Amino acid sequence: MQRRTRGLNTGLLLLLSQICYVGVNNIPPVTLAALALNTWFFLSPLKPLYGSCLSVEKCFQQKDWQRLLLSPFHHADDWHLYFNMVSLLWKGINLERRLGSKWFAYVIATFSLLTGVVYLFLELAFAEFMDEPSFRMNCAVGFSGVLFALKVLNNHYFPGGFVSVMGFPVPNKFACWAELVAIHLMVPGASFAGHLSGILVGLMYTHGPLKNIMEACAGMFPSDIHQPRQQYYFNNSGRSRNSPPPYGFRLSSEEEMRRKRLHRFDFQ
């Protein structure tokens, strides 16, 4: 797995334009920190992709457990980073406003680690039950697993409505499953197990014991997620709200981003 270079890193420039359009001061702090961390590791990776990607072979067999920490924050190329981070921007603004910054930071940290653990067990299970050793060597990087988990939370806290997946209307609560299948069919390089692990972690939080376990472990701060902690308003860009976005760039709607993601080259 080798990072593909694209000259001026067009995806990175587009990401920066989206952030500038929203306004740095309008992005909640933990979401902004997560965007900055992912971008920093893209520009200055701690290890090459082969040294940071997550696989059963590297973790279980070679005991290289630091990959659990590295893999979510490394990306294959600038477009991989762009689509993941714009998706994080949307979900982060909604969820951090709903959960509060401290709890959202806790969620991001827990999901980043737990999606990797679930991914390893899924790949190991696929290898055993399908008698296919290659699953042990599948190596994934990227924040997509965490994003799928956040998608489950977002649909849980903001229910209702429909989205379009491959031209078909899908109830919002099933959108993550439809997108999982669509990406698997349309993007051969995508990690099915990586995305599935995110969905499972999200369900463990919304319908399983994970949230209660996190609350019990936290102790130092409450998880009162039923009241918004802080509101962030998009009024600090120096322009009126109805003015056109600069340089022809705009923050795409999440449904539009979903359609674009189906056509990207992704690894997790």
PEUR-V828631 format. One line per field, one symbol per residue. burial: # if it has 16 or more other C-alpha atoms within 10 Angstrom, else .. Layout:
# PEUR-V828631
burial: ???
This chain:
# PEUR-V828631
burial: ..........##.##.#######.########.##..##..#..#...###########....#..###################################.###.##..##############.##.......##.####################.....###....####.######.###..#..##############.##...##..##.......#.#...................#....##.....###.##.#####
